[in-house]
Amino acid sequence: MRDQIKTDRLILRQLEDRDAIAFSKYGSDFDVARMTGSFPHPFPLLSAEFKVMDLRAQKRRGLAHPYVITRIGEDDMIGVADLFKRNADGLWEIGYWIGRPFWGNGYITEACTALLSEADVHLGHQDRIAGVFTDNQGSARVLEKLGFRPKNSTDHYFSMARLENAECRDFVLPATS
């Protein structure tokens, strides 16, 4: 996968240590954190620094392709789009989040469309998966726009911010040839 992916309005780039500040800032918003499994609330800078280091380590191990989302002409992180595997034999799963000031602009759909296209070229055409908490209708709409289909079952997944299991729905994006 390339180090940088450009769309009409965005640049997806590699994580840098300095991105921990934006992780902490935007991730400390409970409405952002509660829709992820891995963000604590609040999200102190030290935790954000660890998160950046962990994502970079997963990339080095070949288990993740995390990208910082920035707007063209700006270099500040507004969110993250990531493809990752829970284990070496698993399917690539897409995950994403964006800071509240940037909600409703279509940035996540645009970033994830580019990331999935990049993955098809560099990782091959295969099924992709995703999961969302059932109370995150915005994220479910993003997945549907990307072509993902909901599975008929629900499960529970732990949310660090909520400090409890929450109902989630799995989605699949069938491989195209």
C-alpha positions as CSV (number, residue, x, y, z in Angstrom):
1,M,0.0,0.0,0.0
2,R,1.2,3.5,-0.8
3,D,2.4,5.9,1.9
4,Q,-0.1,8.5,0.7
5,I,-3.4,8.3,-1.0
6,K,-5.0,11.4,-2.6
7,T,-8.7,12.0,-3.3
8,D,-10.5,15.1,-4.6
9,R,-10.6,16.7,-1.1
10,L,-8.4,14.6,1.1
11,I,-4.9,13.2,1.6
12,L,-4.5,9.9,3.5
13,R,-1.0,9.8,5.0
14,Q,1.0,7.7,7.4
15,L,0.7,8.2,11.1
16,E,3.2,10.4,12.9
17,D,4.0,10.9,16.6
18,R,2.5,14.4,16.4
19,D,-0.9,12.9,15.5
20,A,-1.4,11.8,19.1
21,I,-2.5,15.3,20.0
22,A,-5.4,15.2,17.5
23,F,-6.2,11.6,18.6
24,S,-6.5,12.9,22.2
25,K,-8.4,16.0,21.3
26,Y,-11.1,14.4,19.0
27,G,-11.1,11.1,20.8
28,S,-11.9,12.7,24.1
29,D,-15.3,13.6,22.7
30,F,-17.6,11.0,24.2
31,D,-19.7,10.8,21.1
32,V,-16.6,9.9,19.0
33,A,-15.1,7.6,21.6
34,R,-18.3,5.6,22.4
35,M,-18.6,4.5,18.7
36,T,-15.1,2.9,18.8
37,G,-14.2,-0.2,20.7
38,S,-10.7,1.0,21.6
39,F,-10.9,4.6,22.7
40,P,-11.1,5.3,26.4
41,H,-13.0,8.2,27.8
42,P,-11.5,10.6,28.4
43,F,-8.6,9.9,26.0
44,P,-5.5,11.4,27.6
45,L,-2.5,12.3,25.5
46,L,-0.4,9.4,26.9
47,S,-3.1,6.9,25.8
48,A,-3.2,8.5,22.4
49,E,0.6,8.3,22.1
50,F,0.3,4.6,22.9
51,K,-2.5,4.2,20.3
52,V,-0.3,5.8,17.6
53,M,2.6,3.5,18.5
54,D,0.4,0.4,18.5
55,L,-1.1,1.2,15.1
56,R,2.4,1.7,13.7
57,A,3.6,-1.6,15.2
58,Q,0.6,-3.4,13.7
59,K,1.5,-1.9,10.3
60,R,5.1,-3.1,10.6
61,R,3.8,-6.6,11.4
62,G,1.6,-6.5,8.2
63,L,-1.6,-6.6,10.2
64,A,-2.8,-3.0,9.6
65,H,-2.8,-0.2,7.1
66,P,-3.8,2.9,9.2
67,Y,-4.0,6.3,7.5
68,V,-4.5,9.7,8.9
69,I,-7.1,11.7,7.1
70,T,-6.2,15.3,6.3
71,R,-7.8,17.8,4.0
72,I,-5.9,18.9,1.0
73,G,-3.9,22.0,1.8
74,E,-3.8,21.2,5.5
75,D,-1.7,18.6,7.3
76,D,-3.7,18.3,10.5
77,M,-5.4,15.0,11.2
78,I,-9.2,15.1,11.2
79,G,-9.7,11.3,11.5
80,V,-8.3,7.9,10.7
81,A,-9.2,5.2,8.1
82,D,-7.6,1.8,8.7
83,L,-7.6,-1.7,7.2
84,F,-6.6,-4.3,9.8
85,K,-6.6,-8.0,10.5
86,R,-7.5,-9.4,14.0
87,N,-5.2,-12.3,13.2
88,A,-2.8,-13.2,10.3
89,D,-5.4,-15.5,8.7
90,G,-8.4,-13.2,9.1
91,L,-10.1,-11.0,6.5
92,W,-9.2,-7.3,6.2
93,E,-11.5,-5.2,8.3
94,I,-12.2,-1.5,7.8
95,G,-12.4,0.8,10.7
96,Y,-12.6,4.6,10.8
97,W,-13.5,7.6,12.8
98,I,-13.6,11.4,12.3
99,G,-13.6,14.4,14.7
100,R,-17.0,15.9,15.4
101,P,-16.1,19.3,13.6
102,F,-15.9,17.3,10.4
103,W,-19.0,15.2,10.6
104,G,-21.6,15.4,7.8
105,N,-19.1,16.4,5.0
106,G,-18.7,12.9,3.4
107,Y,-15.1,12.8,4.4
108,I,-15.2,9.2,5.8
109,T,-17.0,7.8,2.7
110,E,-14.5,9.5,0.5
111,A,-11.5,8.3,2.5
112,C,-12.8,4.8,2.8
113,T,-13.6,4.5,-0.9
114,A,-10.0,5.4,-1.7
115,L,-8.6,3.1,1.0
116,L,-10.7,0.1,-0.3
117,S,-9.6,0.8,-3.9
118,E,-6.0,0.9,-2.8
119,A,-6.5,-2.4,-1.0
120,D,-7.9,-4.0,-4.1
121,V,-4.8,-3.1,-6.0
122,H,-2.2,-4.0,-3.3
123,L,-3.9,-6.6,-1.2
124,G,-6.0,-8.3,-3.8
125,H,-9.7,-8.6,-4.4
126,Q,-11.2,-10.4,-1.4
127,D,-14.1,-10.0,1.0
128,R,-13.7,-7.1,3.5
129,I,-15.6,-6.9,6.8
130,A,-16.6,-4.2,9.2
131,G,-18.6,-3.9,12.4
132,V,-20.6,-1.0,13.9
133,F,-22.4,-0.5,17.2
134,T,-26.1,-0.7,16.4
135,D,-26.7,2.8,17.8
136,N,-24.2,4.2,15.2
137,Q,-26.6,4.7,12.3
138,G,-24.2,7.2,10.6
139,S,-21.5,4.6,10.3
140,A,-23.9,2.0,9.1
141,R,-24.9,4.4,6.3
142,V,-21.3,4.9,5.4
143,L,-20.8,1.1,5.1
144,E,-23.9,0.8,2.9
145,K,-22.6,3.6,0.6
146,L,-19.4,1.7,0.3
147,G,-21.3,-1.4,-0.8
148,F,-21.1,-3.4,2.5
149,R,-24.1,-5.6,3.3
150,P,-25.3,-6.2,6.9
151,K,-25.2,-9.7,8.2
152,N,-28.5,-10.9,9.7
153,S,-27.1,-11.3,13.2
154,T,-26.0,-9.1,15.9
155,D,-23.3,-9.6,18.5
156,H,-21.8,-7.7,21.5
157,Y,-18.4,-5.9,21.5
158,F,-16.7,-4.2,24.4
159,S,-16.5,-0.4,24.2
160,M,-13.7,1.2,26.3
161,A,-15.5,4.5,26.4
162,R,-18.8,3.0,27.5
163,L,-17.1,0.5,29.8
164,E,-19.5,-2.2,28.8
165,N,-20.5,-4.5,26.0
166,A,-22.7,-2.9,23.3
167,E,-24.7,-4.5,20.6
168,C,-23.0,-4.4,17.2
169,R,-23.8,-5.6,13.7
170,D,-21.3,-7.1,11.3
171,F,-21.1,-6.1,7.6
172,V,-19.4,-7.7,4.6
173,L,-18.2,-6.3,1.3
174,P,-18.1,-9.2,-1.1
175,A,-15.0,-9.3,-3.3
176,T,-15.4,-8.0,-6.9
177,S,-13.4,-9.5,-9.7
